[in-house]
Amino acid sequence: MNVKRNITIEEVIPFFNRTRTDVLEVVDERGTFIGYFTVDSLQSAIQKGELSETVESYVTNSVEYKDHLIEDGLPLGLLKNYKDILSSNFFLPIINSLHDGVYITDGEGITLLVNLAYERITGIKAREVAGLHMDELVKRGYISQSISLEVIKQKKSVTRMQTIKGDRTIIVSGTPIFSKQGEINLVISSVRDITELLKLKHELDGLQYWVNQEDEGDFLKDEAFHDLELYVASPKTKELFQLAEMVAMTDAKVLLQGETGVGKSLIARFIHKKSKRSDQPFIEINCGAIPVNLIEAELFGYEPGSFTGALIKGKKGLLEQVNGGTLFLDEIGDLPLDLQVKLLKVVEENRFMRIGSTTVLEVDVRIISATHKDLKKQVSEGKFRDDLYYRLNIVPIIVPPLHERKQEIIPLIRRFLMRFNEKYGMEKTINIDCLDCLSEYSWPGNIRELLNIVERLVVTTLDEEITLKHLPEEYKHSYHREQGGSDFSLKERVQQYELSIIHDAMKKYKTTRKVAEVLGVSQASIVQKLKKQQN
Ligand SMILES: Nc1ncnc2c1ncn2[C@@H]1O[C@H](COP(=O)(O)OP(=O)(O)OP(=O)(O)O)[C@@H](O)[C@H]1O
């Protein structure tokens, strides 16, 4: 802070108050430095009653005052030595009183200061790292990645989520402090342990779930839900089941659409249970799983000796067996075109003939169909008859994939955990990081996959608590990728990355042969990598 040489002692007093300094620079009219005006001079001028004198008459040129000048709130002379400031009796207690961890490096990445909270959160002691370059810390394995170095490289603030000590999740935010010349003087990184926060978040999710349960009232208490072991864990799913309940009252044909494992069969059974046909049979046939030449015989039945391999007495088809009840045609998109014609007759008139018979049989069957394919596209490609499509699709019910109803993941895990604990007489729990990781996973196999992994974890985990280390690698890829770092070696990380590429490709191309072709490696290598991961 500088003052003009011709201002009076009286006028200079507020400058001392404002800047809390004890030395001011004095300049001439052109701004050229001519000396210092100190608080001692001020005192002596006041004692002498020379308040109307100019500061120039009290100017001193002694260089000892230079270090007392205040710049950016810090004494200029001391600015040369951050270590002294940072380790001063004034600064250390302040920084040690913070709940968040603080890590300070200079502009080169040399560790200057680590506070107590940092030691507590990371287990890394200040005396072990003081004076070390961040590169060295990474090399010695203290940390997997240095945020400070990234800040220095990018010349801007950087924030990352990291896993430390295997089970703690932390958020590290590094901020650069620039000099007037635009160079980085210091990098201040704050470290917050968010494990507890995540726990709270998931407890809240869990709570929300129970609140929803209360909210469901009679809807959930209905025994149809319990018989089917069906959980309604979000308003979206509730709407879906309310729609299903409404159509259950009628005989309207329902077409359920959605990815594999989302719960289409379950909804079909729910509709049946809620309908007036509930005490009649419910029969499910998977049109994609039965060989084409057998579907016809299965559905329509046949007369004695109508084809080679037929039973002597002939056979009742499913349509006859399910008379009065509900027939669920799963994977309807796989039904061959010639059978679609025959099915259309049943759908339109409730009439059909057994194979090898000329007698028309009449049945009263409700048909619910389902598909994971885009049936409309199949119609436009000539693979599915449009008349049949419109007949079956009176009420379309679209079941969204699990990754679109993320808030259901944790409640479902909890419910399935309870189910399998009960089934296997166990008392397993799942820790919060594991839940967090599973809630970030993409669930290509939807609820079926979730059900299977929870059962597998309950049965195969020896510890009482299921943690991240018990999860198969494929469930951890996106989690580690998202967190931008982990305590894994480079080799492990490369392997994880490689596997995530294979998994993404498997989702797209379905077969190991095609994936091998696309990725330019042998099929055996893909199979081997996937197998290795499962072991
Ligand atoms: N809301 C739910 N509550 C409890 N379990 C569910 C729920 N939805 C689905 N499931 C379970 O997930 C598994 C897969 O469901 P389902 O067989 O109905 O799926 P899908 O869509 O018919 O699959 P696909 O197309 O492969 O036949 C089943 O074990 C089912 O009981």
The ligand as a Gaussian input file, in Angstrom:
#p B3LYP/6-31G(d) Opt

LIG

0 1
 N      -40.937000     -56.069000      -9.327000
 C      -40.345000     -57.225000      -9.100000
 N      -40.236000     -57.692000      -7.842000
 C      -39.623000     -58.842000      -7.590000
 N      -39.090000     -59.634000      -8.509000
 C      -39.164000     -59.242000      -9.787000
 C      -39.787000     -58.014000     -10.154000
 N      -39.715000     -57.884000     -11.486000
 C      -39.057000     -58.970000     -11.938000
 N      -38.744000     -59.798000     -10.932000
 C      -38.036000     -61.071000     -11.017000
 O      -37.022000     -60.948000     -12.019000
 C      -36.922000     -62.144000     -12.770000
 C      -37.118000     -61.826000     -14.235000
 O      -38.472000     -61.423000     -14.457000
 P      -39.316000     -61.951000     -15.707000
 O      -38.998000     -63.386000     -16.008000
 O      -40.724000     -61.610000     -15.468000
 O      -38.680000     -61.036000     -16.829000
 P      -39.012000     -61.015000     -18.395000
 O      -39.069000     -59.601000     -18.767000
 O      -40.216000     -61.843000     -18.659000
 O      -37.715000     -61.678000     -19.006000
 P      -37.590000     -62.461000     -20.426000
 O      -37.925000     -61.502000     -21.493000
 O      -36.132000     -62.861000     -20.454000
 O      -38.529000     -63.613000     -20.342000
 C      -37.976000     -63.089000     -12.241000
 O      -37.361000     -63.968000     -11.307000
 C      -38.960000     -62.179000     -11.538000
 O      -39.608000     -62.844000     -10.482000

